[in-house]
Amino acid sequence: LTRPHASTTNPMNDFLTSVTTQGSAMLGPAWPLVWTLAKIVAVLAPLMACVAYLTYWERKLIGWMQDRVGPNRVGPGGLLQPIADALKLMVK
């Protein structure tokens, strides 16, 4: 592997620098808190979605193993079942 030359610009670094400077200009002292929360959401949201749909597929597999349909009431083929489960959990 070769290292890039110092004169080579990194588009991702340029983008993040731009977001940071514009964000701090718009939000001032609140920017570090907003940026931290945005990074937390950017990591946790996909993880939570993956866990929800892995649970959905686990329930479908168990339904197939027990010769029953499994979750199929919400959305096409039950694909919205994890969202319905999350709403039910929050309402309880």
MDAnalysis code that builds the backbone (N, CA, C; Angstrom):
import MDAnalysis as mda
import numpy as np

u = mda.Universe.empty(276, n_residues=92, atom_resindex=np.repeat(np.arange(92), 3), trajectory=True)
u.add_TopologyAttr("name", ["N", "CA", "C"] * 92)
u.add_TopologyAttr("resid", np.arange(1, 93))
u.add_TopologyAttr("resname", ["LEU", "THR", "ARG", "PRO", "HIS", "ALA", "SER", "THR", "THR", "ASN", "PRO", "MET", "ASN", "ASP", "PHE", "LEU", "THR", "SER", "VAL", "THR", "THR", "GLN", "GLY", "SER", "ALA", "MET", "LEU", "GLY", "PRO", "ALA", "TRP", "PRO", "LEU", "VAL", "TRP", "THR", "LEU", "ALA", "LYS", "ILE", "VAL", "ALA", "VAL", "LEU", "ALA", "PRO", "LEU", "MET", "ALA", "CYS", "VAL", "ALA", "TYR", "LEU", "THR", "TYR", "TRP", "GLU", "ARG", "LYS", "LEU", "ILE", "GLY", "TRP", "MET", "GLN", "ASP", "ARG", "VAL", "GLY", "PRO", "ASN", "ARG", "VAL", "GLY", "PRO", "GLY", "GLY", "LEU", "LEU", "GLN", "PRO", "ILE", "ALA", "ASP", "ALA", "LEU", "LYS", "LEU", "MET", "VAL", "LYS"])
u.atoms.positions = np.array([
    [0.832, -1.187, 0.000],
    [0.000, 0.000, 0.000],
    [0.871, 1.242, 0.000],
    [0.467, 2.168, -0.795],
    [1.210, 3.430, -0.826],
    [0.383, 4.509, -0.151],
    [1.058, 5.399, 0.480],
    [0.376, 6.505, 1.142],
    [0.090, 7.602, 0.124],
    [-1.053, 8.254, 0.259],
    [-1.316, 9.363, -0.671],
    [-0.382, 10.536, -0.377],
    [-0.125, 11.301, -1.391],
    [0.753, 12.458, -1.239],
    [0.062, 13.519, -0.404],
    [0.838, 14.354, 0.207],
    [0.288, 15.402, 1.063],
    [-0.568, 16.383, 0.269],
    [-0.299, 16.533, -1.027],
    [-1.065, 17.480, -1.837],
    [-2.420, 16.907, -2.261],
    [-2.640, 15.604, -2.096],
    [-3.905, 14.989, -2.466],
    [-4.965, 15.354, -1.434],
    [-6.124, 15.813, -1.922],
    [-7.195, 16.169, -0.998],
    [-8.144, 14.992, -0.847],
    [-8.685, 14.880, 0.330],
    [-9.630, 13.826, 0.643],
    [-11.038, 14.421, 0.608],
    [-11.908, 13.968, -0.282],
    [-13.247, 14.563, -0.380],
    [-14.054, 14.430, 0.912],
    [-13.912, 13.317, 1.614],
    [-14.657, 13.137, 2.858],
    [-14.176, 14.129, 3.916],
    [-12.865, 14.327, 3.982],
    [-12.317, 15.292, 4.934],
    [-12.788, 16.705, 4.595],
    [-12.805, 17.034, 3.309],
    [-13.290, 18.348, 2.891],
    [-14.759, 18.526, 3.260],
    [-15.562, 17.489, 3.066],
    [-16.986, 17.551, 3.395],
    [-17.190, 17.755, 4.893],
    [-16.488, 16.965, 5.710],
    [-16.642, 17.086, 7.164],
    [-16.155, 18.430, 7.677],
    [-15.103, 18.952, 7.097],
    [-14.623, 20.281, 7.474],
    [-15.659, 21.334, 7.126],
    [-16.270, 21.203, 5.960],
    [-17.309, 22.139, 5.546],
    [-18.515, 22.081, 6.472],
    [-18.957, 20.859, 6.825],
    [-20.096, 20.706, 7.736],
    [-19.771, 21.310, 9.093],
    [-18.590, 21.057, 9.587],
    [-18.200, 21.571, 10.902],
    [-18.143, 23.095, 10.919],
    [-17.539, 23.701, 9.917],
    [-17.434, 25.164, 9.907],
    [-18.795, 25.819, 9.708],
    [-19.620, 25.281, 8.814],
    [-20.946, 25.865, 8.603],
    [-21.852, 25.634, 9.804],
    [-21.750, 24.461, 10.421],
    [-22.560, 24.186, 11.601],
    [-22.213, 25.085, 12.765],
    [-20.924, 25.284, 12.997],
    [-20.532, 26.154, 14.106],
    [-20.893, 27.603, 13.810],
    [-20.898, 27.996, 12.539],
    [-21.297, 29.358, 12.191],
    [-22.791, 29.558, 12.416],
    [-23.597, 28.543, 12.128],
    [-25.049, 28.673, 12.282],
    [-25.501, 28.521, 13.727],
    [-24.953, 27.546, 14.452],
    [-25.460, 27.223, 15.781],
    [-24.602, 27.744, 16.927],
    [-23.438, 28.216, 16.633],
    [-22.577, 28.802, 17.662],
    [-22.181, 27.797, 18.735],
    [-22.380, 28.137, 19.993],
    [-21.922, 27.262, 21.079],
    [-22.714, 25.954, 21.189],
    [-23.891, 25.887, 20.579],
    [-24.688, 24.651, 20.635],
    [-24.197, 23.618, 19.623],
    [-23.317, 24.009, 18.716],
    [-22.874, 23.107, 17.650],
    [-22.235, 21.815, 18.152],
    [-21.341, 21.818, 19.135],
    [-20.750, 20.543, 19.571],
    [-21.797, 19.545, 20.068],
    [-22.807, 20.023, 20.771],
    [-23.871, 19.138, 21.245],
    [-24.666, 18.572, 20.074],
    [-25.033, 19.426, 19.130],
    [-25.802, 18.980, 17.959],
    [-24.987, 17.989, 17.134],
    [-23.717, 18.259, 16.921],
    [-22.855, 17.386, 16.121],
    [-22.672, 16.034, 16.808],
    [-22.512, 16.062, 18.132],
    [-22.377, 14.809, 18.880],
    [-23.656, 13.979, 18.782],
    [-24.814, 14.615, 18.961],
    [-26.087, 13.896, 18.852],
    [-26.299, 13.348, 17.441],
    [-25.908, 14.102, 16.429],
    [-26.042, 13.630, 15.047],
    [-25.177, 12.392, 14.804],
    [-23.974, 12.386, 15.358],
    [-23.103, 11.216, 15.191],
    [-23.657, 10.007, 15.936],
    [-24.228, 10.235, 17.115],
    [-24.822, 9.130, 17.870],
    [-25.985, 8.535, 17.099],
    [-26.850, 9.378, 16.551],
    [-27.998, 8.899, 15.766],
    [-27.521, 8.178, 14.506],
    [-26.469, 8.687, 13.878],
    [-25.954, 8.062, 12.660],
    [-25.426, 6.650, 12.913],
    [-24.981, 6.387, 14.124],
    [-24.499, 5.049, 14.463],
    [-25.629, 4.169, 14.977],
    [-26.472, 4.705, 15.845],
    [-27.494, 3.883, 16.495],
    [-28.691, 3.554, 15.604],
    [-29.107, 4.452, 14.739],
    [-30.296, 4.206, 13.911],
    [-30.133, 2.967, 13.013],
    [-29.027, 2.832, 12.266],
    [-28.880, 1.611, 11.465],
    [-28.770, 0.356, 12.328],
    [-28.107, 0.460, 13.481],
    [-28.002, -0.710, 14.360],
    [-29.371, -1.140, 14.869],
    [-30.190, -0.168, 15.268],
    [-31.527, -0.502, 15.752],
    [-32.388, -1.091, 14.642],
    [-32.262, -0.565, 13.441],
    [-33.017, -1.114, 12.305],
    [-32.573, -2.548, 12.015],
    [-31.278, -2.796, 12.068],
    [-30.781, -4.162, 11.838],
    [-31.301, -5.128, 12.896],
    [-31.289, -4.725, 14.146],
    [-31.784, -5.590, 15.216],
    [-33.268, -5.859, 15.027],
    [-34.029, -4.824, 14.660],
    [-35.467, -4.989, 14.468],
    [-35.763, -5.987, 13.354],
    [-35.067, -5.854, 12.230],
    [-35.353, -6.751, 11.121],
    [-34.724, -8.128, 11.299],
    [-33.656, -8.249, 12.064],
    [-33.161, -9.585, 12.412],
    [-34.161, -10.309, 13.305],
    [-34.799, -9.566, 14.206],
    [-35.852, -10.151, 15.042],
    [-37.032, -10.579, 14.184],
    [-37.390, -9.746, 13.204],
    [-38.474, -10.082, 12.280],
    [-38.179, -11.384, 11.542],
    [-36.967, -11.512, 10.993],
    [-36.624, -12.726, 10.250],
    [-36.526, -13.934, 11.176],
    [-36.111, -13.717, 12.410],
    [-36.097, -14.815, 13.376],
    [-37.519, -15.310, 13.632],
    [-38.450, -14.373, 13.792],
    [-39.842, -14.757, 14.012],
    [-40.424, -15.463, 12.797],
    [-40.068, -15.024, 11.591],
    [-40.533, -15.699, 10.373],
    [-39.969, -17.126, 10.307],
    [-38.703, -17.282, 10.649],
    [-38.076, -18.603, 10.623],
    [-38.722, -19.525, 11.647],
    [-38.952, -19.013, 12.851],
    [-39.590, -19.831, 13.883],
    [-41.002, -20.197, 13.457],
    [-41.722, -19.259, 12.821],
    [-43.050, -19.561, 12.300],
    [-43.000, -20.658, 11.255],
    [-42.006, -20.607, 10.375],
    [-41.865, -21.637, 9.357],
    [-41.536, -22.986, 10.006],
    [-40.671, -22.983, 11.017],
    [-40.294, -24.227, 11.696],
    [-41.486, -24.848, 12.426],
    [-42.400, -24.009, 12.919],
    [-43.564, -24.509, 13.637],
    [-44.772, -24.671, 12.714],
    [-44.569, -24.533, 11.426],
    [-45.599, -24.687, 10.404],
    [-46.768, -23.731, 10.636],
    [-46.428, -22.482, 10.860],
    [-47.422, -21.422, 10.946],
    [-46.893, -20.221, 10.172],
    [-47.715, -19.196, 10.023],
    [-47.362, -18.107, 9.128],
    [-46.276, -17.196, 9.689],
    [-46.331, -16.894, 10.967],
    [-45.395, -15.927, 11.535],
    [-45.977, -14.535, 11.426],
    [-45.190, -13.492, 11.678],
    [-45.735, -12.133, 11.634],
    [-46.094, -11.736, 10.205],
    [-47.381, -11.454, 9.980],
    [-47.805, -11.078, 8.632],
    [-48.946, -10.079, 8.637],
    [-49.248, -9.464, 9.756],
    [-50.430, -8.616, 9.855],
    [-50.171, -7.168, 9.424],
    [-48.968, -6.666, 9.589],
    [-48.702, -5.247, 9.373],
    [-47.843, -5.072, 8.128],
    [-48.372, -4.383, 7.142],
    [-47.620, -4.099, 5.925],
    [-47.571, -5.297, 4.998],
    [-46.950, -5.116, 3.848],
    [-46.860, -6.215, 2.878],
    [-45.940, -7.323, 3.383],
    [-46.495, -8.478, 3.632],
    [-45.699, -9.602, 4.114],
    [-45.205, -9.430, 5.539],
    [-45.758, -8.476, 6.272],
    [-45.337, -8.265, 7.652],
    [-44.081, -7.438, 7.799],
    [-43.654, -6.735, 6.738],
    [-42.393, -5.993, 6.800],
    [-42.431, -4.797, 7.752],
    [-43.622, -4.343, 8.116],
    [-43.712, -3.236, 9.059],
    [-43.905, -3.724, 10.493],
    [-43.820, -5.029, 10.706],
    [-44.013, -5.591, 12.036],
    [-43.022, -5.048, 13.070],
    [-41.726, -4.887, 12.757],
    [-40.806, -4.329, 13.763],
    [-41.205, -2.920, 14.209],
    [-41.736, -2.122, 13.286],
    [-42.165, -0.773, 13.648],
    [-43.390, -0.848, 14.557],
    [-44.327, -1.749, 14.228],
    [-45.503, -1.933, 15.074],
    [-45.099, -2.438, 16.456],
    [-44.128, -3.331, 16.512],
    [-43.643, -3.846, 17.817],
    [-43.025, -2.717, 18.646],
    [-42.251, -1.845, 17.994],
    [-41.616, -0.732, 18.707],
    [-42.669, 0.249, 19.225],
    [-43.676, 0.557, 18.412],
    [-44.745, 1.448, 18.866],
    [-45.514, 0.839, 20.028],
    [-45.781, -0.453, 19.940],
    [-46.491, -1.137, 21.022],
    [-45.671, -1.085, 22.316],
    [-44.371, -1.269, 22.190],
    [-43.502, -1.240, 23.370],
    [-43.471, 0.161, 23.994],
    [-43.477, 1.198, 23.150],
    [-43.453, 2.561, 23.689],
    [-44.764, 2.945, 24.340],
    [-45.873, 2.423, 23.838],
    [-47.191, 2.760, 24.395],
    [-47.422, 2.054, 25.729],
    [-46.859, 0.877, 25.903],
    [-47.068, 0.119, 27.148],
    [-46.535, 0.842, 28.347],
])
